[in-house]
Amino acid sequence: MLLLDKTDDQRIVHHGTWEQFKWIQKGFDGSPGVRLSYYKDTIEVFMPGREHEIFSRLIGYLVTTFLTEKGIFFQPTGAMTQEKEGVVSAQADESYCIESAKPIPDLSIEVIVTSGSVGKLERYKALGVLEVWFWEDGVLKLYHLQAGNYERIDRSQLPGLNDLDLTLLRRCISMAETDAGAAIRAFRQAL
């Protein structure tokens, strides 16, 4: 019997067609904790580990808290499947529609712990996601879709989120490595 260490991310990459991806996706239907993606004949099966999930949930909680406290309409769409039939399928760690509900979220957030990269931007570009944030090795990088390409930005361009103090967000995410409760309280107090 194969035992996986659930503290580490697990990733399987396979080259195949859209049709093969849909069969694999169907096979994993109802399997919690499994994320699937497809782009340019590459199928990825990803099972996030403990550290990945901790940071994903914390970042999502902080962004949700900010949007709630500032009275900005949002729809949290979590790790929902974002898909363009026959072209791309992706599941962000966290995602949000801002100002109105939409089939494709405005913001996707990716936590990178063991592997992955900003190469995922191509998937999101094919989907038309306006903004993608990456948390990797204590660094938060933001990218905004402008004129068909992602550009690195210093502040969110999304309505309402452009007022988010990213220095505060980064500090609180880093604090959470040792005490998530203290990080959340510090974030709320600063708002």
C-alpha positions in Angstrom: 0.0 0.0 0.0 1.3 3.5 -1.0 1.1 6.0 1.9 1.5 9.7 1.0 2.9 12.2 3.4 0.0 14.7 3.6 2.3 17.4 4.9 3.9 17.8 1.5 2.2 18.8 -1.8 1.8 15.9 -4.2 1.8 16.5 -8.0 1.4 14.3 -11.0 1.8 15.8 -14.5 0.7 13.9 -17.6 0.5 14.9 -21.2 -2.8 14.2 -22.8 -5.8 15.6 -24.7 -8.8 17.6 -23.4 -10.9 14.5 -23.7 -8.4 12.5 -21.5 -8.5 15.3 -19.0 -12.3 15.2 -18.8 -12.1 11.4 -18.1 -9.5 11.9 -15.4 -11.6 14.8 -14.0 -14.7 12.5 -13.9 -12.6 9.8 -12.1 -11.7 12.3 -9.3 -15.2 13.7 -9.0 -16.1 13.8 -5.3 -12.5 13.4 -4.2 -11.9 16.1 -1.6 -8.4 17.7 -1.6 -7.6 16.9 -5.3 -7.2 19.8 -7.8 -7.0 19.3 -11.5 -5.8 21.5 -14.3 -5.3 21.4 -18.0 -3.5 23.6 -20.5 -1.7 23.0 -23.8 -2.0 19.2 -23.6 -0.7 19.1 -20.0 -2.8 17.5 -17.3 -1.9 18.1 -13.7 -3.3 16.3 -10.6 -2.4 18.2 -7.5 -3.0 17.3 -3.8 -2.0 20.2 -1.6 -0.2 19.5 1.7 -0.6 21.0 5.1 1.5 24.1 4.7 -0.1 24.9 1.4 -3.6 24.6 2.9 -2.7 26.7 6.0 -1.5 29.6 3.9 -4.3 29.3 1.3 -7.0 29.5 4.0 -5.3 32.3 5.9 -4.8 34.5 2.8 -8.4 33.8 1.9 -9.6 34.7 5.4 -7.6 38.0 5.4 -8.8 39.0 1.9 -12.4 38.1 2.8 -12.1 40.1 6.1 -10.8 43.2 4.2 -13.6 43.0 1.6 -16.3 42.5 4.3 -15.0 45.4 6.5 -14.8 47.8 3.6 -18.3 47.0 2.4 -17.1 45.8 -1.1 -19.5 43.4 -2.8 -17.7 40.1 -3.5 -18.4 36.5 -4.1 -15.8 34.1 -2.8 -15.4 31.2 -5.3 -12.6 29.3 -3.5 -11.0 26.6 -5.5 -13.9 26.3 -8.0 -13.1 25.0 -11.4 -12.5 27.8 -13.9 -12.8 26.4 -17.4 -12.8 27.4 -21.1 -14.1 24.3 -22.9 -11.3 22.5 -24.8 -8.7 25.0 -23.9 -8.0 25.4 -20.2 -9.2 24.3 -16.8 -7.7 25.6 -13.5 -8.5 25.6 -9.8 -7.0 28.5 -7.8 -6.3 28.1 -4.1 -8.7 31.0 -3.5 -10.7 33.1 -6.0 -13.1 36.0 -5.9 -15.6 37.9 -8.0 -15.6 41.6 -7.2 -18.6 43.9 -7.6 -20.7 41.2 -9.3 -21.0 37.5 -9.7 -19.3 36.2 -12.9 -18.5 32.8 -14.4 -14.8 33.5 -14.2 -13.5 35.2 -11.0 -11.7 38.6 -11.1 -9.0 37.4 -8.7 -7.3 34.1 -8.3 -4.8 33.5 -5.5 -2.1 30.8 -5.8 0.1 29.5 -2.9 3.3 27.9 -4.1 5.0 25.7 -1.5 6.9 22.9 -3.2 6.5 23.5 -6.9 4.6 25.6 -9.4 5.4 29.0 -10.7 4.2 32.2 -12.3 4.1 30.0 -15.5 0.5 29.3 -14.3 -0.3 32.8 -15.5 -0.7 31.5 -19.0 -3.6 29.4 -17.8 -5.3 32.4 -16.2 -4.6 34.5 -19.2 -6.5 32.0 -21.4 -9.4 32.2 -18.9 -9.3 36.0 -18.8 -8.8 36.3 -15.0 -8.1 40.0 -14.4 -5.7 39.6 -11.5 -3.6 36.7 -10.1 -1.7 36.8 -6.8 1.1 34.4 -5.9 2.4 33.7 -2.3 5.8 32.0 -2.4 8.6 31.9 0.1 7.2 34.8 2.1 6.7 37.0 -1.0 3.4 38.2 -2.4 3.5 39.0 -6.1 0.6 40.6 -7.9 -0.1 40.4 -11.6 -2.8 42.3 -13.6 -4.1 41.5 -17.1 -3.5 44.5 -19.3 -3.7 44.5 -23.1 -3.8 40.7 -23.2 -0.7 40.2 -21.0 0.0 40.0 -17.3 2.1 42.8 -15.8 3.6 42.8 -12.3 2.0 45.4 -10.2 2.7 46.9 -6.7 -1.0 47.4 -5.8 -4.2 45.7 -6.8 -6.1 47.3 -9.7 -9.4 45.7 -8.7 -12.1 48.0 -7.3 -11.8 48.2 -3.5 -8.8 45.9 -3.3 -6.7 48.8 -4.6 -7.0 50.2 -1.0 -5.6 47.1 0.6 -2.3 47.7 2.4 -0.1 45.0 1.0 2.6 45.6 3.5 0.1 44.8 6.3 -1.2 41.8 4.4 2.3 40.4 3.9 3.3 41.0 7.5 0.1 39.3 8.8 0.6 36.3 6.5 4.2 35.9 7.7 3.0 36.3 11.3 0.6 33.4 10.8 3.6 31.0 10.5 3.8 31.0 14.2 0.4 32.3 15.4 -2.6 32.6 13.0 -4.8 34.0 15.7 -2.4 36.9 16.4 -2.0 37.5 12.7 -5.8 37.8 12.2 -6.2 40.1 15.2 -3.4 42.4 14.0 -4.9 42.6 10.6 -8.4 43.4 11.9 -7.0 46.0 14.3 -5.1 47.7 11.5 -8.3 48.0 9.3 
